[in-house]
């Protein structure tokens, strides 16, 4: 969000009253803004450049206000004050008018055809008889800079030029010339420069150097002349010094050159509407005529008002309020959107002023009504319809695989989705045309030219960056690649891939093959040519000839594995052999294998992937007796309402026969006080046509009616029941005795003792240290729960070796800190102790 800095005193003077910081913060919130910071120019400079630089700076208090990015009318003090005053009903929204010159023809800006190669569009206007003060002048310049950074996209779309009209004469010509043919004195310079010299001059300028790239590679540069050949500006870089505006300027000629005409019109409207209140005729702007290369003419600024129609029902429903049509019209008027009821039902006619280019849809009008009403004034209510979220099946499968692959001894890596063309083509022994890669139209660096089509280059680059780590390096990644796909509306699709790499002194094809088998085991796919998976020899330029296999699942190819070609290994600056596996995991979503991994598959996935389900017929019942009680009573209905407070359905995640049965047991629609039950009731009611197709659940929620009994029936006799209270007491005693015996038996089982395997690196002071003696001292450390293991001497450098010794400890009795403190006590031998490895047993 853009931040606007305004002086506190000037702001309160313009608003006509003073506020405390808390009061103004609340006002900003009500208007949809945020008071970000209360500071001063001196404090800002001190924080950024130090106290010495801030010595002479102003102590005037500044309010830093965050403004929505599309509210260009609030980027200066004038627009901010105008909006707040209208919001507070202290001012009516002004009407902006375009007027003709009081004498003579309007100023003309003639566009030549040469500009088509650089910046083809231009618009212009005149602020006549304007009065500047120092504060107004500063605000005028600051608004230009704010617009340049925001809607103008750092001058790449639009560039604003402001000129003292009394120092130049029309008509003006907007053309494009070779850099060597353009010569003028730029703003705040003492001599003339050619355009070529200016580009060199401003390469070191902290402000203007950021805009040079826009035109520096063009064969011609845009330039604006007046009728006497005086250069007004060379957009989008710099204005001419001859026509610069000052505090004494009375008539301002504003021109905007652009690559986007719509943006240029918006920027021009913002510039003139914000400052036309300082003209002798407030809120009027003198028109200018623009002559296009084809001879057509247009008059600017447009200052176009347009009308839209919305209904109060739409706004009430979307915001969650219940206000009258007249009240909503008043709310919109407070947001500078003049509104009135049309008298046709609840219709409201809304007038959009030229300052509100952010209003492009009925939802924008609704948002303004909500702000004017006050977000804190909206009554909090429970949503009438909501569902329980569920993890996306593909991500669920990915998470489960990641955990098991890490348990298999592979380390996960995460790499960028963008890479260079060389990474996915030349380095892998392929042609870029064969990769189906999506190219970035304007890449910032050579490292991010295309979207990756394979995960392999990222893993190899990760290994290259960590090749000094101990071998073997075993990495994996499960992420998306992007492929061209003409069947998709965007021309591309994401594909979830799994890739693993083993880097060691030997290729280790058996390691990668074993990982493939383990992955298939996790997915529940058996080795079989017909109904499972198998591999068969294949040729791929990325892999070593004769050391590559293609992976098939149910007869469909899903990937490759093998030993990488030496050319591929060397191209990533690696020196040891490497084996790799890459395959698509999306085909497994349609298999019941996901059931084994997830342990619980939501109903949506059962339907989507056609998992086998037992469908049974269930007869509708008219019984009102349920597990919640008799649903003709308020007590049972409240119990059902509480049950549905965090659920969408009676059972599972989709509507089922359980919902239908409970629905039938409710004799009439629930009252509004039972909000959760009412929401569920209305939702299930919409399934009346699909009831026969709803899933069946085994659990019974509606209880069958108890059949009437006869007093003469022999069934009243409980042949196997307990005769009296004594028998019941005896049964309870036996039950308690058995529970006590079970608890005693369970308590005798030995508790599981948590242990860890630790490898310590013990470093000596120098190469003269007696390593055998040092190991003897280390092993002399004795603790309850400590068992020393094997050891070895590992070269460090310059003839120095370190002692690497393993041990097993009981976690509750021995910690690494205790071991390190005990060993470092032998200070004559030991320099330092580090934990090289730590694994739970």
Secondary structure, 3 states (H helix, E strand, C coil): CEEEEEEHHHHHHHHCCCCCHHHHHHHHHHCCCEEEEEEEHHHHHHHHHCCCCCCCCCCCEEEEEEECCCCHHHCCHHHHHHHHHHHCCCCCCCCCEEECCCCCCCEEEEECHHHHHCCCEEEEEEECCECCCHHHHHHHHHHHHHHHHCCCCCCCCEEEEEEEHHHCCCCEEEEEECHHHCEECECCCCCCEEHHHHHHHHHHCCCHHHHHHHCCCCCCEEEEECCCCCEEEECCCEEECCCCCCCCCCCEEEEEEECCHHHHHHHHHHHHHHHHHHECCCCEEECEEEECCCCCEEEECCCCCEEEEEEHHHHHHHHCCCCCHHHHHHHHHCCCCCEEECCCCCEEEEEECCCCCCCCCHHHHHHHHHHHHCHHHCCCCCCCCCCCCCCCHHHHHHHHHHHHHHHCCCEECCCCCEECHHHHCHHHCCCHHHCCCCECCCCCCCCCCEECCCCHHHHHHHHHHCCCCCCCEEEEEEEEEEEECCCCCCCEEEEEEEEEEEECCCCCHHHHHHHHHHHHHHCCCCECCCCCEEEEECCCCCEEEEEEEEEEECCEEEEEEEEECHHHHHHCCCCCCEEEEEEECHHHHHCCHHHHHHCCCCHHHHHHCCCCCCCCCCCCCCCCEECCEECCCHHHHHHHHHHHHHCCCCCCCCCEHHHHHHHHHCCCCCCCCCHHHHHHHHHHHCCCCCHHHCECCCCCCECCCCCCCCCCCHHHCCCCCCCCHHHHHHHHHHHHHHHHHHHHHHHCCCCCCCEEEEEEEEEECCCCCCHHHHHHHHHCCCCCCEEEEEEEEEEEECCEEEEEEEEEEECCCCCHHHHHHHHHCCCCCEEEEEEEEEEEC
